[in-house]
Amino acid sequence: MKKISIIVPCLNEQEVLLMYYERMTKIMGQMKDAEFELLFVDDGSTDRTLELLRQLNNKDARCRYLSFSRNFGKEAALYAGLEHAKGDYLVIMDVDLQDPPELISVMYEELEKGGYDCVAARRVDRKGEKKVRSFFSAIFYKILNKISKVPMVEGARDFRMMKRKVADSVLRLGEYNRFSKGMFGWVGFSTKWLEYHNVERAAGRTKWSFGKLFKYSLDGIFGFSTLPLSISSYGGIFFCGLAFLNICILVIRYIIWHDPVQGWTTLMCASFFIGGVQLLCAGILEQYLARMYMEVKKRPIYLLKETWEDDIQI
């Protein structure tokens, strides 16, 4: 019998956690030919999430948990889950029920057929989501696919089931600044995509603000493309050529028409523009340098405060 480990990151999910467990209990009961492990990763929650995870562990031995010493982020939670999961097949999904648990049986059947190493889910629409967020998400995927050699599927979720060898390959990428969607694309392996319509969160509030999503998008861009670094070089060549051309025009004007150099306003506008471009290029370099700095320090991706093995009784 194959064992399926389901990795579930949690951050302040007390409203939806029990709803998720009840829904998953039905799915696990229907799949008689597989053994299950629910591995919840508490990412430094400040509500009753950890308390509920302890209760679930005492109630159902299939429910296991890891609790971080503080909030390290969803990417760290996914990494910890992949490290501690024991299953032959590993599933990543959110606890808010936006990832339909019913798709797990479909994913399992596809992997058992032997044609794929991974089965992942992607949304075909964003019904119920703010239009501004949907717009910027679409722009992000278009930009990233243009500048990166790693394919990124628009609408892709973290929700996927993979064989152990895929998870082991992702774990070998031990970088501190992580972007899982890019990592799964980078390691390759044959992947089948399951399409489904967007499902709204069952309860609670999303933890992804616009600022956090923007920062996460930068991790994807700077983690899987070096094209932004070329902006400095190409920009420098362009402005050097533009400056040389402008000098030639001014010299010719003075020799032929004896026209003195004028235009203080134009000169100041050009100075501010070029200065802004220089700061932009310096900022791009700073982004790469900051990420290199974090990698060089070799700090752990996460720290554990408590696990199900601590045998805490409620």
C-alpha positions in Angstrom: 0.0 0.0 0.0 1.4 3.4 -1.0 1.7 6.1 1.6 0.6 9.6 0.8 2.0 12.5 2.8 0.0 15.7 2.6 1.9 18.8 3.6 -0.2 21.7 4.8 1.3 25.1 5.7 -0.7 26.9 8.4 -0.5 30.5 9.6 -3.3 31.7 11.9 -5.8 29.3 10.5 -8.0 28.5 13.5 -11.2 29.3 11.7 -10.7 26.8 8.9 -8.4 24.1 10.3 -11.1 21.8 11.6 -13.2 22.3 8.5 -10.2 21.1 6.4 -9.7 18.1 8.7 -13.3 17.0 8.3 -13.2 17.4 4.5 -9.9 15.4 4.3 -11.2 12.7 6.6 -13.9 11.9 4.0 -11.4 11.8 1.2 -9.0 9.6 3.1 -11.9 7.3 4.0 -12.8 6.9 0.3 -9.2 6.1 -0.8 -9.0 2.6 0.7 -5.9 1.6 -1.3 -3.6 4.3 0.2 -2.2 5.1 3.7 -2.2 8.8 4.7 -0.2 11.2 6.7 -1.4 14.8 7.3 1.7 16.9 8.1 0.7 20.4 9.2 3.4 23.0 9.4 2.6 25.8 11.8 4.5 28.9 10.5 4.6 30.8 13.8 0.9 31.2 14.3 -0.3 33.6 17.1 -3.9 32.2 17.4 -5.1 28.8 18.5 -3.7 27.0 15.4 -1.0 25.1 17.3 -3.4 24.1 20.1 -5.8 22.7 17.5 -3.0 20.8 15.9 -2.1 19.2 19.2 -5.7 18.2 19.6 -5.9 16.7 16.1 -2.7 14.7 16.8 -4.1 13.2 20.0 -7.3 12.4 18.2 -5.9 11.0 15.0 -2.4 9.6 14.7 -2.4 10.4 11.0 -2.3 14.1 11.9 1.3 15.2 12.6 2.6 18.7 13.0 5.7 20.9 13.0 5.8 24.2 14.7 8.3 26.9 13.9 9.9 29.1 16.5 8.6 32.2 14.6 7.1 33.0 11.2 9.6 32.0 8.5 7.2 32.2 5.6 5.3 29.7 3.4 8.3 28.7 1.4 10.1 27.6 4.6 7.0 25.7 5.6 7.0 23.8 2.3 10.7 23.0 2.6 10.2 21.7 6.2 7.2 19.6 5.1 9.2 18.0 2.3 12.0 17.2 4.6 9.9 15.5 7.3 7.3 13.8 5.1 7.6 10.0 5.0 5.3 9.1 2.1 5.9 7.5 -1.3 3.8 10.3 -2.8 3.9 13.8 -1.4 1.1 16.4 -1.7 1.4 20.2 -1.1 -1.9 22.0 -0.5 -3.3 25.0 1.4 -5.5 24.6 4.4 -8.1 27.2 3.3 -9.8 24.7 1.0 -9.1 26.8 -2.1 -7.3 23.6 -3.2 -10.1 21.1 -3.7 -9.3 17.9 -1.7 -11.3 15.9 -4.2 -8.5 16.3 -6.7 -6.2 14.2 -4.6 -7.8 11.0 -5.8 -7.5 12.1 -9.4 -3.8 13.0 -8.9 -3.2 9.6 -7.2 -4.7 7.7 -10.1 -2.6 9.6 -12.7 0.6 8.9 -10.8 -0.3 5.2 -10.4 -0.8 4.9 -14.1 3.0 5.5 -14.4 3.0 8.2 -17.1 3.9 11.2 -14.9 6.2 12.1 -12.0 4.1 14.9 -10.8 0.4 16.1 -11.1 -0.2 19.8 -10.4 -3.3 22.0 -10.4 -3.9 25.3 -12.1 -6.8 27.7 -12.0 -8.5 28.5 -15.3 -10.1 31.6 -13.9 -9.9 33.9 -10.8 -13.6 34.3 -10.0 -14.0 36.0 -6.7 -10.5 37.5 -6.6 -9.9 41.2 -6.8 -9.4 42.3 -10.4 -6.3 44.4 -9.6 -4.6 41.3 -8.1 -5.6 39.1 -11.1 -4.3 41.7 -13.5 -0.9 42.0 -11.8 -0.7 38.2 -11.5 -1.2 37.8 -15.2 1.4 40.5 -15.9 3.9 38.8 -13.6 3.7 35.4 -15.4 4.0 37.0 -18.8 7.1 38.9 -17.7 8.7 36.0 -16.0 8.1 33.7 -18.9 9.8 36.2 -21.2 12.9 36.7 -19.1 13.4 33.3 -17.6 14.4 30.0 -19.2 12.3 28.1 -16.6 8.7 27.6 -17.8 6.0 29.1 -15.4 2.4 28.0 -15.9 0.0 30.9 -15.4 -2.6 30.1 -12.8 -0.4 27.4 -11.3 -1.1 26.6 -7.6 1.3 25.1 -5.1 -1.3 22.3 -5.0 0.4 19.2 -6.5 1.2 15.5 -5.9 4.6 14.2 -6.7 6.7 11.1 -6.4 9.4 10.9 -3.8 12.2 11.5 -6.4 10.7 14.9 -7.4 10.6 16.0 -3.7 14.2 14.8 -3.1 15.3 16.8 -6.2 13.6 20.0 -4.9 15.2 19.5 -1.4 18.6 19.5 -3.1 18.0 23.1 -3.9 19.0 24.4 -0.5 18.9 28.1 -1.3 17.5 30.5 1.4 15.5 32.7 -1.0 13.0 30.2 -2.3 10.3 30.3 -5.1 8.8 26.9 -5.3 6.9 27.3 -8.5 10.2 28.1 -10.2 12.0 25.3 -8.5 9.5 22.6 -9.6 9.9 24.0 -13.1 13.7 23.9 -12.8 14.0 20.3 -11.7 11.9 19.2 -14.6 10.2 15.8 -14.5 7.1 15.0 -16.4 4.1 16.9 -15.0 0.4 16.7 -15.8 -1.7 19.8 -15.2 -5.2 19.5 -13.8 -7.4 22.5 -14.5 -10.2 23.7 -12.2 -12.3 26.8 -11.5 -11.2 29.1 -8.7 -12.6 28.3 -5.3 -12.8 31.0 -2.6 -11.4 30.6 0.9 -13.7 28.6 3.1 -13.1 30.8 6.2 -10.6 33.2 7.7 -8.6 35.8 5.8 -5.8 35.6 3.3 -2.3 36.2 4.7 -1.0 37.5 1.3 -1.1 41.3 1.2 -0.3 43.1 -2.1 3.1 44.0 -0.6 3.9 40.4 0.3 2.9 39.2 -3.2 5.0 41.9 -4.8 8.1 40.8 -2.7 7.3 37.2 -3.6 7.2 38.1 -7.3 10.6 39.7 -7.0 12.0 36.4 -5.5 10.7 34.7 -8.7 12.2 37.2 -11.0 15.6 37.6 -9.4 15.8 33.9 -8.5 15.2 32.6 -12.0 16.5 35.3 -14.4 19.7 37.2 -14.7 18.3 39.4 -17.5 17.7 42.4 -15.1 21.5 42.5 -14.6 21.9 43.2 -18.3 19.9 46.3 -18.0 22.8 48.1 -16.4 25.2 47.1 -19.2 22.8 47.8 -22.1 21.6 51.0 -20.5 25.2 52.2 -20.1 26.0 51.5 -23.7 22.8 53.3 -24.8 23.4 56.4 -22.8 27.1 56.6 -23.8 26.1 56.4 -27.4 23.3 59.0 -26.9 25.7 61.4 -25.1 28.3 61.0 -27.9 25.7 61.7 -30.6 24.5 64.8 -28.6 28.1 66.1 -28.4 28.5 65.7 -32.1 25.3 67.6 -32.8 26.3 70.5 -30.5 29.7 70.8 -32.1 28.3 70.8 -35.6 25.7 73.4 -34.6 28.4 75.7 -33.2 30.7 75.3 -36.2 28.0 75.9 -38.8 25.5 78.2 -37.2 27.6 79.5 -34.3 24.7 78.5 -32.0 25.8 78.6 -28.4 24.6 75.8 -26.0 21.3 76.7 -24.5 18.5 75.0 -22.6 19.1 74.9 -18.8 15.6 73.3 -18.3 16.3 70.5 -20.8 19.8 69.9 -19.3 18.3 69.5 -15.8 15.5 67.2 -17.0 18.1 65.0 -18.8 20.3 65.0 -15.6 17.4 63.8 -13.5 16.4 61.2 -16.0 19.9 59.7 -16.3 20.3 59.9 -12.5 17.0 58.0 -12.1 18.2 55.3 -14.5 21.5 55.0 -12.6 19.6 54.5 -9.3 17.4 51.9 -11.0 20.4 49.9 -12.2 22.0 50.2 -8.7 18.8 49.0 -7.2 18.7 45.9 -9.4 22.3 45.2 -8.4 21.4 45.6 -4.8 18.6 43.1 -5.1 21.0 40.4 -6.4 23.6 41.4 -3.8 21.1 41.2 -0.9 20.1 37.7 -2.0 23.7 36.7 -2.3 24.3 38.1 1.2 21.6 35.9 2.7 22.8 32.8 0.9 26.4 33.3 2.0 25.4 33.5 5.7 24.1 30.0 5.5 21.4 30.6 8.1 18.9 27.7 8.5 15.7 28.0 6.4 13.6 27.4 9.5 13.8 26.5 13.2 11.5 24.1 15.0 10.0 24.9 18.4 7.8 21.8 18.7 6.8 18.7 16.7 4.2 15.9 17.1 7.0 13.7 18.5 7.2 15.8 21.6 4.1 13.9 22.8 2.4 16.8 24.4 -0.9 15.7 26.0 -4.0 18.0 25.9 
